[in-house]
Amino acid sequence: MTPPPEELVRPGECHVWTARAVSVRASGAPALLKLLDAGERARYEAFLRDEPRGLYLTAHALLRDLVGAQLDLDPAEPSFAAVCRTCTSGGHGKPVLPGSPLHLSLSHAGDQVAVALTYAGPVGVDIEEIGRVGDPPLTVLSAEERAAYDRLPAGERAGGFTRYWARKEAVLKATGDGLSVDPALLTVSAPDAPAALLSWAERAQPHPPVRLYDVPAPDDYAAAVAVLGDGCRVVRHEVAYDGDGVLRRPRRAGDGVLRRPRRAGD
Ligand SMILES: CC(C)(COP(=O)(O)OP(=O)(O)OC[C@H]1O[C@@H](n2cnc3c(N)ncnc32)[C@H](O)[C@@H]1OP(=O)(O)O)[C@@H](O)C(=O)NCCC(=O)NCCS
């Protein structure tokens, strides 16, 4: 299926798609499953519970759908690899598409998935469910972040912590460090301020500048995307899969403007 041109990622843009995970309880979503390669299918099969299976399947099928549309390939065709910064055992780490200038990242939490694609530089996207953990692990905050967190009214703390966490993890996923780096070494801007990486202790000039953006997310979620390189325009889409596992074409939602995906027959 050829996507409308506005769905394609252009230079200077970073596109982020979010979707609700499909349920694999009844049908197993065969149309999505057939997009996965053998390794992805093995990981899918290894989950013991339906919810993480559905999340994993939706995230990886959506990534394939979008990369296929972007590069005019069959979605099952791309051969992804994973790069770990701390070991060489393989099979885990930052996802990449070898030989392509397209950078990608994915995230899943609660019942939501997020996928980011850009040509602007290495990218990290993170989506987090607000209030998922009862007592937020405040040790991931730097001293400066902790002071700002402590000043938040009680009713804003769960959302504030989740905003911090999504921003920090987006940065660590863009660099490929993941949680091998202590998130408390990074200081990002306060939850009510525009997203920015303010400092990174123990890392002088690690890579191109980190550009950090909040991404509009469904209620009860916070999401952020980080790109290493020049600033870019973030374009957000919300997409959905039909019951049979067919992606309803994503719709350009503008910068932060949320629109519902088209329904069949629109
Ligand atoms: C990557 C990590 C930050 C993900 O956190 P999370 O909130 O649980 O998960 P998310 O849903 O947001 O992201 C998961 C996706 O991030 C990607 N990812 C994994 N490692 C990554 C890394 N180092 N950098 C960027 N992206 C990574 C994968 O695509 C993964 O999806 P998959 O598991 O379905 O394949 C965290 O799990 C981590 O850092 N793990 C590795 C820790 C490490 O480096 N250990 C040493 C190994 S030798």
The ligand as an SDF file (V2000), in Angstrom:
LIG
                    3D

 48 50  0  0  0  0  0  0  0  0999 V2000
   16.9160   -0.1610   26.2400 C   0  0  0  0  0  0  0  0  0  0  0  0
   16.2570    0.1590   27.5270 C   0  0  0  0  0  0  0  0  0  0  0  0
   16.5740    1.5870   27.8840 C   0  0  0  0  0  0  0  0  0  0  0  0
   14.7580   -0.0340   27.2540 C   0  0  0  0  0  0  0  0  0  0  0  0
   13.9730    0.3790   28.2970 O   0  0  0  0  0  0  0  0  0  0  0  0
   12.4250    0.0150   28.4500 P   0  0  0  0  0  0  0  0  0  0  0  0
   11.7190    1.2090   28.9780 O   0  0  0  0  0  0  0  0  0  0  0  0
   12.3250   -1.2200   29.2210 O   0  0  0  0  0  0  0  0  0  0  0  0
   11.9080   -0.3590   27.0300 O   0  0  0  0  0  0  0  0  0  0  0  0
   11.3230    0.4510   25.7970 P   0  0  0  0  0  0  0  0  0  0  0  0
   10.0690   -0.2310   25.4620 O   0  0  0  0  0  0  0  0  0  0  0  0
   11.2730    1.9260   25.9840 O   0  0  0  0  0  0  0  0  0  0  0  0
   12.4160    0.1830   24.6610 O   0  0  0  0  0  0  0  0  0  0  0  0
   12.6740   -1.1160   24.2660 C   0  0  0  0  0  0  0  0  0  0  0  0
   13.3410   -1.0650   22.9160 C   0  0  0  0  0  0  0  0  0  0  0  0
   14.5220   -0.2710   22.9740 O   0  0  0  0  0  0  0  0  0  0  0  0
   15.4160   -0.7720   21.9930 C   0  0  0  0  0  0  0  0  0  0  0  0
   16.6960   -0.8790   22.6380 N   0  0  0  0  0  0  0  0  0  0  0  0
   17.2290   -1.9010   23.3350 C   0  0  0  0  0  0  0  0  0  0  0  0
   18.4490   -1.5660   23.7780 N   0  0  0  0  0  0  0  0  0  0  0  0
   18.6980   -0.3170   23.3510 C   0  0  0  0  0  0  0  0  0  0  0  0
   19.7880    0.5710   23.4800 C   0  0  0  0  0  0  0  0  0  0  0  0
   20.9010    0.2410   24.1420 N   0  0  0  0  0  0  0  0  0  0  0  0
   19.7110    1.7880   22.9040 N   0  0  0  0  0  0  0  0  0  0  0  0
   18.6060    2.1470   22.2290 C   0  0  0  0  0  0  0  0  0  0  0  0
   17.5190    1.3530   22.0700 N   0  0  0  0  0  0  0  0  0  0  0  0
   17.5890    0.1300   22.6340 C   0  0  0  0  0  0  0  0  0  0  0  0
   14.8560   -2.0740   21.4590 C   0  0  0  0  0  0  0  0  0  0  0  0
   14.2720   -1.8000   20.2080 O   0  0  0  0  0  0  0  0  0  0  0  0
   13.7960   -2.4110   22.4620 C   0  0  0  0  0  0  0  0  0  0  0  0
   12.6930   -3.0550   21.8830 O   0  0  0  0  0  0  0  0  0  0  0  0
   12.5450   -4.6530   21.9250 P   0  0  0  0  0  0  0  0  0  0  0  0
   12.9450   -5.0900   23.2930 O   0  0  0  0  0  0  0  0  0  0  0  0
   11.1140   -4.8860   21.6140 O   0  0  0  0  0  0  0  0  0  0  0  0
   13.4550   -5.1500   20.8650 O   0  0  0  0  0  0  0  0  0  0  0  0
   16.7040   -0.7160   28.6960 C   0  0  0  0  0  0  0  0  0  0  0  0
   16.0160   -1.9360   28.6750 O   0  0  0  0  0  0  0  0  0  0  0  0
   18.1950   -1.0190   28.6370 C   0  0  0  0  0  0  0  0  0  0  0  0
   19.0080   -0.1350   28.6680 O   0  0  0  0  0  0  0  0  0  0  0  0
   18.5470   -2.2550   28.5450 N   0  0  0  0  0  0  0  0  0  0  0  0
   19.9310   -2.6310   28.3060 C   0  0  0  0  0  0  0  0  0  0  0  0
   20.8460   -2.4200   29.5050 C   0  0  0  0  0  0  0  0  0  0  0  0
   22.2590   -2.7660   29.0740 C   0  0  0  0  0  0  0  0  0  0  0  0
   22.8490   -2.1020   28.2740 O   0  0  0  0  0  0  0  0  0  0  0  0
   22.7450   -3.8410   29.5960 N   0  0  0  0  0  0  0  0  0  0  0  0
   24.0450   -4.3000   29.2180 C   0  0  0  0  0  0  0  0  0  0  0  0
   23.9170   -5.3690   28.1460 C   0  0  0  0  0  0  0  0  0  0  0  0
   25.4770   -6.0870   27.7690 S   0  0  0  0  0  0  0  0  0  0  0  0
  1  2  1  0
  2  3  1  0
  2  4  1  0
  2 36  1  0
  4  5  1  0
  5  6  1  0
  6  7  2  0
  6  8  1  0
  6  9  1  0
  9 10  1  0
 10 11  2  0
 10 12  1  0
 10 13  1  0
 13 14  1  0
 14 15  1  0
 15 16  1  0
 15 30  1  0
 16 17  1  0
 17 18  1  0
 17 28  1  0
 18 19  1  0
 18 27  1  0
 19 20  2  0
 20 21  1  0
 21 22  1  0
 21 27  2  0
 22 23  1  0
 22 24  2  0
 24 25  1  0
 25 26  2  0
 26 27  1  0
 28 29  1  0
 28 30  1  0
 30 31  1  0
 31 32  1  0
 32 33  2  0
 32 34  1  0
 32 35  1  0
 36 37  1  0
 36 38  1  0
 38 39  2  0
 38 40  1  0
 40 41  1  0
 41 42  1  0
 42 43  1  0
 43 44  2  0
 43 45  1  0
 45 46  1  0
 46 47  1  0
 47 48  1  0
M  END
$$$$
